[in-house]
Amino acid sequence: MTLAVYACDPARSRGRRHFEVPAPTRSEYQRDRDRIVHSTAFRRLVYKTQVFLNHEGDLFRTRLTHSLEVAQLGRSIARTLRLNEDLVEAIALAHDLGHTPFGHTGQDALNECMRAHGGFEHNLQSLRVVDQLEERYPAFDGLNLSFETREGILKHCSRANARKLEAAEPNGVARRFLDHTQPTLEAQLCNLADEIAYNAHDIDDGVRSGLLAFEQLDSVPLFTRFRDEALADHPGLAGRRLLFETLRRMLSQQVYDVIDATAQAIAAAAPQSVDDVRASPPLVQFSQPMRAVSAQLKRFLFANLYRHADVVRTTDHARTIVVELFDAYCREGLPATSGASACAPASPRSVADYIAGMTDRYAIREHTRITGRTLFP
């Protein structure tokens, strides 16, 4: 496939922080993807919460399966728009590497613990993982990914944090948050593919868990439209087959909507290069009607799933684990298995790095070892 003029060409990448001889058989973005897949942080995602804790069921999404779904959706859209699929895949697979155990609850708890020490945010932590924390190469810390992949990983960034990153890396991946420019279309695409993926799979997991009743979804127009279409084509369809067929159609239509709306936005802006993309308004987008019904779905999930009493009860335990681990490690030092000297004083940032890298089940085990209490039987 010939890339569009506004797509990222790996031959024109802004390069890596540490020079490396190009690989003989892979492009720069293929090389990034492979490094991400082989990283320790990527393997840990299989035991990190999406919505439901890993031990609550074998079929619920984890950060790993979510990342794979984002990559699949992203590649499908990128191919049609003639964007760089390899770059989209690399960003998608890496975008949650910095997530804590226990999902957003773990992030919020760790951010509170770190409030006096610069805070904690999982997008910044994902960048920190690939830039510093992975230890796989003799000549540098991190994975030494290309600029474009790193830029896509940094999805959000406060102005204060952007200034800090810019001071350490002038005209680097945080610059766009200061001069209000856009990232590449590949990065923009991953942001929207992330939203499409979790909206659909959280419905699936919510129904599977029993916390969402199928009837509750009658209030979600984006869902009922495709459920009714599925029933019209397959009278009598019910249960999980009806749910899967509805979600399949819903996902497909969102993908087609993004392709059409983005193609129109690109045609109107007429970018002739990646630099033109950066200077344009955001171009990867839903149509206005799809954006509205997608927002309705997000509000429904927030009210009926993420704030469900059973989920809240679980998140309260998760918050306690993160806070008590943080206090214990700051007071007593990190375990020798962390690579630190046993019982040596540890900086709050080192403690945050260690906790953020934990899987759910390791955090639970460590909390039990330190406190003697088991919050998740």
N, C-alpha and C positions, 0 to 999 in steps of 0.2 A: 504494500500500500504506500502511495506517495503522501507524505505529510503535507498538510496545509502550510501556507507561508507563515501563519500565526502560531503554529505548533512549535514545541521545543525540539530542536535538532540536537542530538547528543554530540555531534561534531562541533557544535557552537556553544557547548556548555560553558558556564563561567568557571568551571573547574572545581577542584578539591582544595581543601585548606593545606594539605600536604601533597606535594607533587608525587604522582605515581605514573610509571610507564603504562600507556593504554593496554588493555587486554587484547590479545590477538583475535579472539573469536566472539567477544561480547561488546555491546555498546556500553557507554558509561552508565546509562540508566538500568540496563540489564545487570550490570555489575553491582549497582546499588541494591537492586531487588534481591540478588543472591546473598549479599552480605547481611541484609535484614533477615532473611529466612533462616540463615545459619546462626544468628545471634542468640545469646542466652535470653535476652529480654523477650524475644519473639516466642521462644518455647514456653516461657512463663505465662503467656497470655491464655494458655489452655486451661489454667486453673485460677483465672481472675474473673470476678463477677461482671456480667453485663447488667442484668436486673436481679436474677436469682442466684444465690450462692451456689457454688459448684456442687456441694454435697447435697443439695436439695433435689437433684434429679440429673440423670445422665444426658437428657435430650435438650435441656435448656441451653440457650446461647451463652457462650463465654466471650471474652474479649478476642480470642483467637478466631472463633467461627464468625463473629461479627466482622472482623477485619477481612476475612476471606470473602464474605458477602459484599462488602464495600468494594473490594478489588474486582470482583466479578461484574458488578453493576457498572463500575467506573470504566472497565475495559470495553464493555458493550457499547457504552455511549461514546467513548473516545474513538472507537473504530469508525463509527458512522460520521463523526465530526472531523475525522482525519487528524486527530490529536495523537500525541505519543503515548501509546498504550503501556509501554514499559515504565515510563515515568509515573503514569497514573497508578499502576500496580505497586510500584515502590512506595509512593506516598501513602496509599491506602493500607498497605501492610504494616507501615511504620507509625501510622498516626496515633495509635493508642499505646505505644511502647512505654510511655511514662505514667500510665494509669496505675493507681494504687490498688491494693486488694480492696474488695468490697465496693467497687464502683465509685460513684460520685460521693457516696457517704464517706468512704475512706479519704477521698480527696479533700472534702470539706473539713473533716476532722484534722487531717495533717496540715491544712492551711491554717486552721485555728492554732494548732501547736506552734506553727512557724511564724505567727503573726509578728512577733518582735524580731524576727530574723530574716525578713524578706518575703515571707509567705510561701505558698506552694501552689502551683498550677500545672495540670498534667500536660498541657501543650509545651510549656517550657521544659518540663521534665523529660518529655519525649526527645526534644532537641538535646538536652543534657545527656541522655542515654547514648544517642548516636555520636555525639561530639566528644564525650569524656568518659562515661562510665563503663562502656564495653571494653574489655581487655583481651583483644584477640591478636593484636599485631605488635611486632617488636619495635617499630619505629614511631608509633604515635598512639595516643589514647583514642577511644571511640572507633567508629567504623569508617571515618574519612569519606563520607558520602559527598556526592556532587552538590553544588550550590542549589540547583533547582529542586532536588529532593528535600534538602534541609529546609528550604523556604516553604515547601508545601507542608511539611510536618508542623511548622509553626503557624497554626491556624489562627490563634488568637494571641494577643499580647497587649498588655497595658502600655500606656505611653512611658510610664516610669521604667518598666522592665525593658522596653524597647531602647530607651536611652542607655541603659546599662549594657545591653547587648551591642549597641552601635559603638559604644566606647571601646569595647573589647575587639570588635570586628567592624571597622569603618566601612560604610557602604555595603554592609552585609545583609543577612536574612531578615533583620529587624527594621531595615531602613524604610520599608514601605509603610510601617505603622507611624512613622514620623512625617513622611512627605505625602501620605494619603494616596499612594499609588496602589495598584492591584498586583496580585501574584499572577503567575502563568495561568492559562486556561486549564491546564492539567491540575493545578492546585485547586482552582475554583471548582472544578468538576468533582474532585474528591470530597470537598466540603458538602456538596449537595447529595452525592451518592451515599455519604454517611447518614444523612437525614432520611433518605428514602429507605435505606436498609433497616435502621433501628425502628422506624415507625411501623414497618410491616412485621418484623420479627418479634417486636414486643407485643403485638396483638397475638401472634401465634403462641408465644410463651405464656402470656397472660391467660389465654383460654386453656392451654395445656395444664397450667397450675391450678385451675379452678377459681382463680381470683377474679377473672372476668367471665361473666356469663354471656353466651352467644347473643342473648336477647338485648343485653346492654348496648351492643354495637348498632342497634337500630337507630341510635341518636347520632351516628357518625355517617354523614352523607357519602364520604369517599369510600366507605366500606359497603354501605347498602346498595350503592349503584352497581357495583360489580357482583355482589351477592345475588341481586335480582337478575342480572344478566346471566349468571351461571345457572340459576334455577330455570330461567326461560329456555336455555339450551339443553339442560339436563334435569327435567322434571323429576322430583322425588329425591334429588341429591341431598344428602344430609351428613351431619357429623363432621369428622375431620376432612373427608373428601370435599365437602362444601367449603369448609374453611380454607383448605389449601387452594382450591380452584379460585376462590374469591381473592385471596392474597396474590396468587399468580397473576390474575388479570389486573389487579390494582398496581402491582409492581410494573408490569408491562406498560400500562397506560402512563404511569409517572415517567418512565424512561422515554417513551415516545414524546411526551409533553416537553421534557427537558431538551430533547434533540430539536424539536420544532422551534421552541421559544428561543433557544440559544442560537440556532441557525439564523433566525430573524434578527436577533441582536447583533450577531457578527456581521450580517449583511448590512445593517444600518451603520455600524461603526466602521466597517471596512478596514480592519487592521491589516497591515502588510508585513508585520513583524511581531516578535514577542515584545519589543519595546513599545509598539503601538498598543498592544494588549494592556501593558502596565499603565499606560497613560489614559486608557479608556475607563468608563464606569464598569462595574461588574457585568460580565457578559454571559456567564453560565447561570441559567435561571429557569424557574417555572414560569408558565403563563400566569397571568393574574388570577383566573378562576382556580387553577390547580394550587397556587400558593394559598388561596383562601381556605380551600377544603383541607389542605395539608395542615394548616395552622389549627383548624378545628380538631383534627385528629390528635395533634400534639396536646391540646388542652384536655381532651378526653382522657388520654393516657396519663397525664399528670394527675388529674383529679381521681381517676378510678383505679389506676394500677400503681403508680409510683407512690401515691399517698394512701394506699390500702393499708388497713390496720396491721395485717400480717407482714407486709413489707416494712412498715415503719418499725414494728417490733424487732425484726431482724436487723434493720439499720441501727437501731439503738445499741444492740449488742456489738455490732461492727464498730461503731464510733467509740465505745468503751475500750475495745481491744486496741485500736490505733492510739488513742490517747495514753493508755496505761503502758503500752510498749514504748512510746516516745519518752514518757517520763522515766521509765526504768532504764532505758539505754543512755539517756542523758546523765542519769545519776550514777550508773554502774559501769558504763562503757559497753561497746558492742561485743558480741560473741567473737571468739577467735575465728570462727568459720566465715566471718564477714571479710576477712583479710586484714582486719585491724588487730593490734596487739590486745590480748585478752585483758579486760578490765581497764584498759587505758582510756583516758578522757576522750570523748568524742564530741565533735562540733555538732550543733543542731542540724546543720545542712547534711553532714555525713549520716546522721541518724535518719533524717528524712529520706535520703537516697536509699538507705538500707530498707526502711519500711516500705517505700514505694516499690521496691523491687520484689517484695514478697508476693507469693501467691496467697489466696484466701486460706488454704489449708495449712500452709506453713505459719502464717500469722496466728491462726487459732492454736496450733501446737506450741508456738513460742509463748503465747499469752498464758496457756495452761502451765507450761514449765516454770514461768517466772512467778505467776500469782497463785498457782495451785487451784485455780477456778476454771471450770469448763462452761463457757457461755453457749457453745453450740454442741450439744450432745452428739 
